[in-house]
Amino acid sequence: MLLPYSEIHANIPDMKNLLLGLIIFNNFLFALNFDQSRHLLNRTGFGATYTEIKSLGGLSRNLAVSLVLSGIRSEPVLDLPSWKDKSLDKKAQNELRKEWAQELKEWWAGEILITNSPLTEKMVLFWHDHFATALQKVRWPQLMLRQNLMFRKHALGNFETLLNAMLHDAALLFYLDAQQSKKQAPNENFARELLELFTMGIGNYTEKDVLELARALTGLKIDNNNGSVVFKPGAHDGGTKTILGQKQRFRPADIAQFLVSRTETKRFIVNKLWSLMIDLPLPPEKEQSLLKIMVLNKNQLKPVMEAILLSDEFWHEKNRASRIKGPVDHILGFLRTIEYLPEELQPVVQALRRTGQDLFDPPSVKGWSEGNLWLNTASMQQRIQIQKRFLRGMDSLPNLQKLEAGAGSDLAKVLLPLPPLKRIRGTTTEKFNQLLAEPGFQLY
């Protein structure tokens, strides 16, 4: 039986109070504790200070995730190197380029250390690994810097826009020999990696698709004066190509939209974003949900990342302390946690190189091998030596004492996702040496 309008109107305040109560209860039920706050900040960044961890305590998952995502930057905090606009003069001395390369690596390490949006730099590193490009082959730091800035601009933006930008990125074209591609002899290297590593993944295309895509990408040339990529129609194969079953006169400008429109590409990217944050398998129904979000948001990645961070799998205990830190997480994450910015970043960059993650120089087009491959007997010894050197040889003691005083009984929880195996005691430096020697310090 329908209620009279007056009775419905009279019950509206009660209904509002009920809804408000449910919202408050839900937020209370999913309010973050200290361990969950640290988990969110460490997965979406590099280390976390005690103050940052405490600031999320008591917030709902939704609000905490929203705060992390709202801080995404499109530009760096630090000023760009002075040589950023230097022309690609082939007569420039190699020593000058080596100097610029070192400055570039120190610049990015510094950006990671001082940024107010660690998630931004996490995504820049993710895309650097996804579209792996090495300075050793590209040679020009200016081009690698431009690529790095592009990753930041599109960190969690539109994937189609990012892919189109990468198809016209001089550093990537240099690295994959695309500038050598000719109408009479298309270079297949760029086309193959575009399908295998950047968009669809193995098993979703044929060798014929690679050959046809290589034809479609002809005509892209690098201006040796300023490093821009231009399309030269005369160097392009203007004939009809058949790629993934579609027949048309594909040009470079058509490729990003065409590939991103494929469900295989969306699935590939969704799975990579999931793997960035979660070590548990992506359930089929959750995959479909993420694909739908990507479609509804027209290839915008931020809503996809939000759904991943709000998933039960992200917060599951099996997804905590389940990942071995890479060198950037291990070294720069610790320095961020103690809020210490070294006056000289050269030792930091060298430490990253020695432990296997040389910024701007991934080992191959497949990027860095992660997980258990980060650690072996030699690399573990190097990590321990580096930790001791930072604690002993650098003037970071005031930062350590400040963290110890602020965190108090939570000190171990700030640095470790697992309880320490031994009792931690002694002087400030001794305590940190013990904590950093804990197996749990290698995990996040």
C-alpha positions as CSV (number, residue, x, y, z in Angstrom):
1,M,0.0,0.0,0.0
2,L,1.3,3.4,-0.9
3,L,2.0,5.9,1.9
4,P,0.3,9.3,1.8
5,Y,2.6,12.1,0.6
6,S,2.5,13.7,4.1
7,E,3.8,10.5,5.8
8,I,6.5,10.1,3.2
9,H,7.6,13.8,3.7
10,A,7.5,13.3,7.5
11,N,9.9,10.4,7.2
12,I,12.5,12.0,5.0
13,P,14.6,13.4,8.0
14,D,14.7,9.9,9.5
15,M,15.7,8.4,6.1
16,K,18.5,11.0,5.8
17,N,19.7,10.3,9.3
18,L,19.7,6.6,8.5
19,L,21.7,7.1,5.3
20,L,24.2,9.4,7.2
21,G,24.5,6.8,9.9
22,L,25.3,4.1,7.3
23,I,27.9,6.3,5.6
24,I,29.6,7.0,9.0
25,F,29.5,3.3,10.0
26,N,30.9,2.3,6.6
27,N,33.8,4.9,7.0
28,F,34.4,3.7,10.5
29,L,34.4,0.0,9.3
30,F,37.1,0.8,6.7
31,A,39.0,3.4,8.6
32,L,42.7,3.0,8.0
33,N,45.0,1.9,10.8
34,F,48.8,2.6,10.9
35,D,49.8,-0.6,9.0
36,Q,47.2,0.1,6.2
37,S,48.2,3.7,5.9
38,R,51.8,2.7,5.5
39,H,50.9,0.0,2.9
40,L,48.9,2.5,0.8
41,L,51.7,5.1,0.9
42,N,54.5,2.6,0.2
43,R,52.7,1.0,-2.8
44,T,51.8,4.3,-4.3
45,G,55.1,6.0,-3.7
46,F,58.6,5.5,-2.4
47,G,58.7,5.2,1.4
48,A,56.6,7.3,3.7
49,T,57.3,9.6,6.6
50,Y,55.8,9.0,10.1
51,T,53.8,12.2,9.7
52,E,52.4,11.1,6.3
53,I,51.4,7.7,7.7
54,K,49.7,9.2,10.8
55,S,47.9,11.8,8.6
56,L,45.9,9.0,6.9
57,G,45.0,7.2,10.1
58,G,41.3,7.0,10.8
59,L,40.4,8.1,7.2
60,S,38.2,5.9,5.1
61,R,39.8,4.0,2.2
62,N,37.9,6.1,-0.2
63,L,39.1,9.4,1.3
64,A,42.7,8.2,1.7
65,V,42.8,7.0,-1.9
66,S,41.2,10.2,-3.1
67,L,43.8,12.2,-1.4
68,V,46.7,10.2,-2.9
69,L,45.2,10.5,-6.4
70,S,44.4,14.2,-6.1
71,G,48.1,15.0,-5.7
72,I,49.1,13.8,-9.2
73,R,51.4,16.4,-10.9
74,S,51.9,17.1,-14.6
75,E,55.2,18.9,-14.0
76,P,58.3,18.3,-11.9
77,V,59.0,20.3,-8.7
78,L,62.7,20.8,-9.5
79,D,63.9,23.3,-12.1
80,L,65.0,21.6,-15.4
81,P,68.7,21.2,-16.2
82,S,70.2,24.2,-18.0
83,W,71.1,22.1,-21.1
84,K,67.5,21.0,-21.7
85,D,67.2,22.9,-25.0
86,K,70.7,22.4,-26.4
87,S,70.7,21.3,-30.0
88,L,71.8,17.8,-31.0
89,D,75.1,18.9,-32.2
90,K,77.0,15.8,-33.4
91,K,80.3,17.6,-32.9
92,A,79.6,18.0,-29.2
93,Q,82.2,16.3,-27.0
94,N,81.2,13.0,-25.6
95,E,82.5,14.1,-22.2
96,L,79.9,16.9,-22.2
97,R,77.1,14.4,-22.9
98,K,78.4,12.2,-20.1
99,E,78.3,15.1,-17.7
100,W,74.7,15.9,-18.8
101,A,73.7,12.2,-18.4
102,Q,75.0,12.2,-14.8
103,E,73.2,15.5,-14.1
104,L,70.0,14.0,-15.6
105,K,70.1,10.9,-13.3
106,E,70.8,13.1,-10.3
107,W,68.0,15.4,-11.3
108,W,65.4,12.6,-11.4
109,A,66.7,11.1,-8.1
110,G,66.3,14.5,-6.5
111,E,62.8,14.8,-7.9
112,I,61.8,11.5,-6.4
113,L,63.2,12.6,-3.1
114,I,61.5,15.9,-2.8
115,T,58.2,15.5,-4.7
116,N,55.0,16.1,-2.9
117,S,53.4,13.5,-5.1
118,P,55.3,10.2,-4.9
119,L,52.5,8.5,-6.9
120,T,53.4,10.8,-9.8
121,E,57.1,9.6,-9.8
122,K,55.9,6.0,-9.2
123,M,54.0,6.3,-12.5
124,V,56.9,8.0,-14.3
125,L,59.1,5.1,-13.3
126,F,56.3,2.6,-14.4
127,W,56.1,4.2,-17.8
128,H,59.9,4.4,-18.1
129,D,59.9,0.6,-17.5
130,H,56.9,0.0,-19.8
131,F,58.3,2.0,-22.8
132,A,61.9,1.1,-21.8
133,T,64.4,3.3,-23.4
134,A,68.1,3.5,-22.5
135,L,70.4,6.5,-22.5
136,Q,73.4,4.4,-23.5
137,K,71.9,3.9,-26.9
138,V,69.9,7.1,-27.3
139,R,73.0,9.1,-26.2
140,W,71.2,12.5,-26.0
141,P,70.2,13.4,-22.4
142,Q,67.9,16.1,-23.9
143,L,65.7,13.5,-25.5
144,M,65.5,11.3,-22.4
145,L,64.6,14.3,-20.3
146,R,61.7,15.2,-22.8
147,Q,60.5,11.6,-22.5
148,N,60.6,11.8,-18.7
149,L,58.6,15.0,-18.8
150,M,56.1,13.4,-21.1
151,F,55.6,10.5,-18.7
152,R,54.9,12.9,-15.9
153,K,52.4,14.9,-18.1
154,H,50.4,11.8,-18.8
155,A,51.2,9.8,-15.6
156,L,47.6,8.8,-15.0
157,G,46.0,10.6,-17.9
158,N,44.7,9.3,-21.2
159,F,46.5,6.2,-22.5
160,E,45.7,6.9,-26.1
161,T,47.2,10.3,-25.8
162,L,50.3,8.9,-24.1
163,L,50.7,6.2,-26.7
164,N,50.4,8.7,-29.6
165,A,53.0,10.9,-27.9
166,M,55.3,7.9,-27.6
167,L,54.9,7.1,-31.3
168,H,56.4,10.5,-31.9
169,D,59.0,10.4,-29.2
170,A,62.6,10.8,-30.5
171,A,64.2,8.8,-27.7
172,L,62.0,5.8,-28.3
173,L,62.5,6.0,-32.1
174,F,66.2,6.2,-31.7
175,Y,66.3,3.3,-29.3
176,L,64.2,1.0,-31.5
177,D,65.9,2.1,-34.8
178,A,62.7,3.5,-36.1
179,Q,64.5,6.4,-37.7
180,Q,66.2,3.9,-40.1
181,S,62.8,2.6,-41.4
182,K,62.3,3.3,-45.1
183,K,59.4,2.9,-47.4
184,Q,61.4,0.4,-49.4
185,A,62.5,-1.5,-46.3
186,P,60.3,-0.9,-43.2
187,N,62.0,-1.6,-39.9
188,E,60.1,-4.2,-38.0
189,N,61.7,-3.6,-34.6
190,F,59.5,-0.7,-33.5
191,A,56.3,-2.3,-34.8
192,R,57.1,-5.6,-33.0
193,E,57.7,-4.0,-29.6
194,L,54.7,-1.7,-30.0
195,L,52.5,-4.8,-30.3
196,E,54.3,-7.1,-27.9
197,L,55.4,-4.9,-25.1
198,F,53.5,-1.6,-25.3
199,T,50.0,-2.5,-26.2
200,M,48.6,-6.0,-26.9
201,G,51.0,-8.6,-25.6
202,I,52.2,-11.9,-27.1
203,G,49.5,-14.1,-28.7
204,N,47.2,-11.3,-29.9
205,Y,48.8,-10.6,-33.3
206,T,50.5,-12.3,-36.1
207,E,53.8,-11.9,-37.9
208,K,51.9,-10.4,-40.8
209,D,50.4,-7.8,-38.5
210,V,54.0,-6.8,-37.5
211,L,55.0,-6.4,-41.1
212,E,52.0,-4.3,-42.0
213,L,52.3,-2.1,-38.9
214,A,56.0,-1.5,-39.9
215,R,54.8,-0.2,-43.2
216,A,52.2,2.0,-41.5
217,L,54.9,3.6,-39.3
218,T,57.2,4.6,-42.1
219,G,57.7,8.4,-42.6
220,L,58.5,9.3,-39.0
221,K,61.8,11.1,-39.0
222,I,63.9,12.8,-36.3
223,D,65.1,16.4,-36.8
224,N,68.8,16.2,-35.9
225,N,68.9,19.9,-34.9
226,N,66.2,20.0,-32.3
227,G,65.2,16.3,-31.8
228,S,61.6,16.7,-32.8
229,V,59.8,14.0,-34.7
230,V,58.2,15.0,-38.0
231,F,56.1,13.0,-40.5
232,K,57.5,13.1,-44.1
233,P,54.8,11.9,-46.6
234,G,57.4,11.2,-49.2
235,A,59.1,8.6,-46.9
236,H,55.8,6.9,-46.0
237,D,54.4,3.8,-47.6
238,G,51.0,5.1,-48.6
239,G,49.6,1.8,-49.7
240,T,46.7,-0.1,-48.1
241,K,47.7,-2.2,-45.1
242,T,45.7,-4.9,-43.3
243,I,46.4,-4.8,-39.5
244,L,44.5,-7.1,-37.1
245,G,42.0,-7.8,-39.8
246,Q,41.3,-4.1,-40.7
247,K,42.2,-2.9,-44.1
248,Q,42.9,0.8,-44.7
249,R,45.7,3.3,-45.7
250,F,47.1,3.4,-42.1
251,R,49.4,6.3,-41.3
252,P,51.4,6.9,-38.0
253,A,48.7,9.3,-36.8
254,D,46.1,6.5,-37.0
255,I,47.9,3.9,-35.0
256,A,47.4,5.0,-31.3
257,Q,43.6,5.3,-31.7
258,F,43.4,2.0,-33.6
259,L,45.4,0.0,-31.1
260,V,43.9,1.4,-28.0
261,S,40.4,0.7,-29.4
262,R,41.2,-3.0,-29.2
263,T,40.0,-4.8,-26.1
264,E,43.3,-6.7,-26.1
265,T,45.2,-3.5,-25.5
266,K,42.9,-2.3,-22.7
267,R,43.2,-5.7,-21.1
268,F,47.0,-5.6,-21.3
269,I,47.2,-2.1,-19.7
270,V,44.6,-2.9,-17.0
271,N,46.6,-6.0,-16.0
272,K,49.9,-4.1,-15.9
273,L,48.4,-1.4,-13.6
274,W,46.9,-4.1,-11.4
275,S,50.3,-5.8,-11.2
276,L,52.0,-2.5,-10.3
277,M,49.9,-2.3,-7.1
278,I,48.7,-5.9,-6.4
279,D,50.5,-9.3,-6.2
280,L,47.3,-11.3,-6.2
281,P,45.8,-12.6,-9.4
282,L,43.3,-10.4,-11.2
283,P,39.9,-12.2,-11.0
284,P,38.1,-12.4,-14.3
285,E,35.0,-10.5,-13.0
286,K,37.3,-7.7,-11.6
287,E,39.1,-7.5,-14.9
288,Q,35.8,-7.0,-16.8
289,S,34.9,-4.3,-14.3
290,L,38.2,-2.5,-14.9
291,L,37.8,-2.8,-18.6
292,K,34.4,-1.3,-18.4
293,I,35.7,1.6,-16.3
294,M,38.4,2.3,-18.9
295,V,35.8,2.3,-21.7
296,L,33.4,4.5,-19.9
297,N,36.1,7.0,-19.1
298,K,37.5,7.0,-22.7
299,N,40.9,5.5,-21.8
300,Q,41.5,7.7,-18.8
301,L,43.7,5.8,-16.4
302,K,43.1,7.6,-13.1
303,P,39.6,6.0,-12.6
304,V,41.1,2.6,-13.3
305,M,43.8,3.2,-10.7
306,E,41.2,4.4,-8.2
307,A,39.2,1.2,-8.6
308,I,42.4,-0.9,-8.2
309,L,43.4,0.9,-5.0
310,L,39.9,0.5,-3.6
311,S,39.7,-3.2,-4.4
312,D,39.6,-5.8,-1.6
313,E,42.6,-7.4,-3.1
314,F,44.8,-4.3,-2.6
315,W,44.0,-4.3,1.1
316,H,44.3,-8.1,1.6
317,E,46.9,-9.2,4.0
318,K,48.5,-11.4,1.3
319,N,49.2,-8.2,-0.7
320,R,51.3,-6.7,2.2
321,A,55.0,-7.3,2.6
322,S,54.7,-9.4,-0.5
323,R,57.0,-7.5,-2.8
324,I,60.8,-7.2,-2.8
325,K,61.9,-3.6,-3.0
326,G,63.7,-2.5,-6.2
327,P,66.7,-0.2,-5.6
328,V,64.7,3.0,-6.1
329,D,62.2,1.8,-3.4
330,H,65.0,0.5,-1.2
331,I,67.4,3.5,-1.3
332,L,65.3,6.5,-2.2
333,G,62.4,5.2,-0.2
334,F,64.5,5.1,2.9
335,L,65.9,8.6,2.3
336,R,62.3,9.9,1.9
337,T,61.2,8.1,5.1
338,I,63.8,9.9,7.2
339,E,63.2,13.1,5.2
340,Y,66.9,13.4,4.2
341,L,68.1,15.1,1.0
342,P,71.8,14.5,0.6
343,E,73.8,17.5,-0.6
344,E,75.5,15.3,-3.2
345,L,73.3,12.9,-5.2
346,Q,76.1,11.3,-7.2
347,P,76.6,8.6,-4.5
348,V,72.9,7.9,-4.5
349,V,72.8,7.5,-8.3
350,Q,75.9,5.2,-8.1
351,A,74.2,3.1,-5.4
352,L,71.2,2.7,-7.6
353,R,73.4,1.6,-10.5
354,R,75.4,-0.9,-8.4
355,T,72.2,-2.5,-7.0
356,G,70.7,-2.9,-10.4
357,Q,68.4,0.0,-11.2
358,D,70.4,2.6,-13.2
359,L,67.9,5.4,-13.9
360,F,67.4,6.1,-17.6
361,D,69.3,2.9,-18.5
362,P,67.1,-0.2,-18.1
363,P,69.0,-3.3,-19.3
364,S,66.7,-4.0,-22.3
365,V,63.6,-3.1,-24.1
366,K,61.8,-5.3,-21.6
367,G,62.8,-3.1,-18.8
368,W,64.0,-4.3,-15.4
369,S,63.5,-7.8,-14.2
370,E,61.8,-7.5,-10.8
371,G,60.7,-9.5,-7.9
372,N,63.1,-12.2,-6.6
373,L,65.6,-11.2,-9.3
374,W,66.3,-8.0,-7.4
375,L,68.1,-10.0,-4.6
376,N,71.0,-12.4,-4.7
377,T,74.0,-12.8,-2.4
378,A,76.0,-10.1,-4.1
379,S,73.2,-7.5,-4.3
380,M,72.2,-8.2,-0.7
381,Q,75.7,-7.5,0.5
382,Q,75.8,-4.3,-1.6
383,R,72.5,-3.2,-0.1
384,I,73.8,-3.7,3.5
385,Q,77.0,-1.8,2.7
386,I,75.1,1.1,1.1
387,Q,72.8,1.2,4.1
388,K,75.7,1.4,6.6
389,R,77.5,4.0,4.4
390,F,74.4,6.2,4.4
391,L,74.0,5.9,8.2
392,R,77.7,6.3,8.9
393,G,79.1,8.6,6.2
394,M,76.3,11.0,5.7
395,D,75.1,13.8,8.0
396,S,71.7,12.2,8.4
397,L,71.8,11.6,12.2
398,P,69.5,14.6,13.0
399,N,66.9,13.2,10.7
400,L,67.2,9.7,12.3
401,Q,66.8,11.2,15.8
402,K,63.8,13.3,14.7
403,L,62.1,10.2,13.3
404,E,62.9,8.1,16.4
405,A,61.6,10.8,18.7
406,G,58.4,11.3,16.7
407,A,57.6,7.7,16.0
408,G,58.5,6.3,19.4
409,S,57.1,2.8,19.7
410,D,56.0,3.0,16.1
411,L,59.5,3.3,14.8
412,A,59.8,-0.3,13.6
413,K,56.3,-0.1,12.0
414,V,57.4,2.9,10.0
415,L,60.3,1.0,8.4
416,L,59.1,-2.5,8.5
417,P,55.9,-4.1,7.1
418,L,56.6,-7.1,9.4
419,P,57.5,-7.2,13.1
420,P,61.3,-7.3,13.7
421,L,62.8,-10.7,14.4
422,K,65.0,-9.3,17.1
423,R,64.6,-6.8,19.9
424,I,65.7,-3.3,18.7
425,R,67.9,-1.4,21.1
426,G,70.9,0.8,21.5
427,T,71.8,4.3,20.2
428,T,69.9,5.9,17.4
429,T,72.3,4.7,14.7
430,E,72.5,1.2,16.2
431,K,68.7,1.0,16.1
432,F,68.5,2.0,12.5
433,N,71.3,-0.4,11.6
434,Q,69.4,-3.2,13.2
435,L,66.1,-2.2,11.5
436,L,67.7,-1.9,8.1
437,A,69.3,-5.3,8.5
438,E,65.9,-6.9,9.2
439,P,64.6,-9.1,6.3
440,G,61.3,-7.2,6.4
441,F,63.1,-4.0,5.4
442,Q,63.6,-5.5,1.9
443,L,59.8,-5.9,1.5
444,Y,56.9,-3.6,1.0
